[in-house]
Amino acid sequence: MAQLKEHIQYRKYLQREMSTIHAPFLPEMDFYAAIRSGDVRRVRRLCSEEFHKKPGFGKLSRDKLRNMKYHFVITTAMVARACITGGMPMSESYGMSDYYIDLCDRADTVEKISALHDEMCIAYAKAMKDLEHRDIYSKQITACIDYILEHLDTRIRIEDLSNVAGLSTSYLSRLFKKETGMAVSRYILVKKIETACNMLAYSDYPILWISNSLAFPSQSYFTRVFTSECGMTPKRYRENSSFVPLDRDMADS
């Protein structure tokens, strides 16, 4: 009977988590958005705290190992879905989730699952980063794109990218436009707006916080640019966003 109650508790928790993402584990940036955007450096930083010691780590089972496995399955399901919405082929994302859930099932200590959690999150982030670069760019432009994606929380200058690429600012500007089809400033803005969309959809951070975290000069400027790019205000975008439940039963994986 106790095991049945525990299973029901887990199922209810899983259903809640599949329909909405609660407050993220760490305050720096929405965890799922960081993975979805392929920000490997940030994901590594977010994983610096052990999985089972993060705030909000609930109790789904009285058995510590089983509790850890339940949380791992939930997190993997969330990450897989977030990456699918970010453009990863469904078969690839579910293939990765099946692989890591199988490894989790065979793990025999809490510490092994915690380490596997970090490996899984970083692997998904790297896969999303690779997805970003599947169009063939030169080594210099690839380095610039990597720098941009890893520094969206700062004011990125063309001089910074020039140093990264080892090219003059004028030549870099021409080469970047030629290979990506966008000016450097335009590309940076697009990536910041994409990240803002992720954070609005997957977290409950205040809009001012999101604006500041992406280094926009003011909330009013952020709102104006966001509205121009997305056709609606950040507030309306958040109201219209909903996390679609997974169409497969991860509890039975």
BELJO-V569220 format. One record per backbone hydrogen bond with DSSP energy under -0.5 kcal/mol. NH is the residue of the N-H (numbers start at 0). CO is the residue of the C=O. If there is no record, write none. Layout:
BEGIN
NH,CO ; NH,CO
END
This chain:
BEGIN
4,0 ; 5,1 ; 6,2 ; 7,3 ; 8,4 ; 9,5 ; 10,6 ; 11,7 ; 12,8 ; 13,9 ; 14,10 ; 15,11 ; 16,12 ; 17,13 ; 18,14 ; 18,15 ; 19,15 ; 21,19 ; 33,29 ; 34,30 ; 35,31 ; 36,32 ; 37,34 ; 38,33 ; 39,37 ; 42,38 ; 43,39 ; 44,40 ; 45,41 ; 46,42 ; 47,44 ; 52,49 ; 53,50 ; 56,53 ; 57,55 ; 59,57 ; 63,61 ; 66,62 ; 67,63 ; 68,64 ; 69,65 ; 70,66 ; 71,67 ; 72,68 ; 73,69 ; 74,70 ; 75,71 ; 76,72 ; 77,73 ; 78,74 ; 79,75 ; 80,76 ; 81,77 ; 82,78 ; 83,79 ; 84,80 ; 85,81 ; 86,83 ; 87,82 ; 92,88 ; 93,89 ; 94,90 ; 95,91 ; 96,92 ; 97,93 ; 98,94 ; 99,95 ; 100,96 ; 101,97 ; 102,98 ; 103,99 ; 104,100 ; 105,101 ; 106,102 ; 106,103 ; 112,108 ; 113,109 ; 114,110 ; 115,111 ; 116,112 ; 117,113 ; 118,114 ; 119,115 ; 120,116 ; 121,117 ; 122,118 ; 123,119 ; 124,120 ; 125,121 ; 126,122 ; 127,123 ; 128,124 ; 129,125 ; 130,126 ; 131,127 ; 132,128 ; 132,129 ; 133,130 ; 136,134 ; 141,137 ; 142,138 ; 143,139 ; 144,140 ; 145,141 ; 146,142 ; 147,143 ; 148,144 ; 149,145 ; 150,146 ; 150,147 ; 153,150 ; 155,153 ; 159,156 ; 160,156 ; 161,157 ; 162,158 ; 163,159 ; 164,160 ; 165,161 ; 166,161 ; 171,167 ; 172,168 ; 173,169 ; 174,170 ; 175,171 ; 176,172 ; 177,173 ; 178,174 ; 179,175 ; 180,176 ; 181,175 ; 186,182 ; 187,183 ; 188,184 ; 189,185 ; 190,186 ; 191,187 ; 192,188 ; 193,189 ; 194,190 ; 195,191 ; 196,192 ; 197,193 ; 198,194 ; 199,195 ; 200,196 ; 201,197 ; 202,198 ; 209,205 ; 210,206 ; 211,207 ; 212,208 ; 213,209 ; 214,211 ; 215,210 ; 221,217 ; 222,218 ; 223,219 ; 224,220 ; 225,221 ; 226,222 ; 227,223 ; 228,224 ; 229,225 ; 230,226 ; 236,232 ; 237,233 ; 238,234 ; 239,235 ; 240,236 ; 240,237 ; 243,241 ; 249,247 ; 251,248 ; 252,249
END
